[in-house]
Amino acid sequence: MVLHIPPHFWVPESPFVDCPETITLLHSYNNVKAVFHGHDHSLDAVFYTNKLPHFFDAHYGGNWGTQYKGYRIVEVDEVDKITTYQVNASKNPVLNETKF
């Protein structure tokens, strides 16, 4: 699942609206395995609502957010195992990795 604006307050100074109904809806579908978010360029990690992971991809455009410009890679293998990792586009190191 891809959502541009996150439906949950991940950081205290978040300017977004908390939408518990959206979180409940996401949890009601067995085929939603992860949620990928944009919009908040200050986040570059994985957060969880219950066991559902929510991934952020940092600052890759615009003029605010993380100190680096990065992006997230998502790989799905032949047996539906998923690996995702964050990359610093300026220096190309992997910043974090999650397998599920």
C-alpha positions, 0 to 999 in steps of 0.5 A: 500500500502506498499513501502519500500523507501518513495517517498517524503522528509519528513525531510530536511536531507532526503537522498532519492529521491523526486518522485512526480510522485509516489505520483500522482500515489498513489493519482490516485487510490481510493482503496489506503487508506494508505501507509506504509513505511520502510527504514527511521528508524528515523521516527515513525509518520504519514505524509500526502500528501493531505489526504493520510496518510503515516505511518512509523514504526521507528527503529526495526532492524539495528543500527540507527534510533529512540532511541527505537526499535518499530513496528506498529500494524494495525487493520482492523475491520468488517466494514473496519475501520482501527486503527494503532498505534506505539509500543515501543518494549522495554517498550511496551507503545503505542506511537501514534494512528490513526483511519481512 
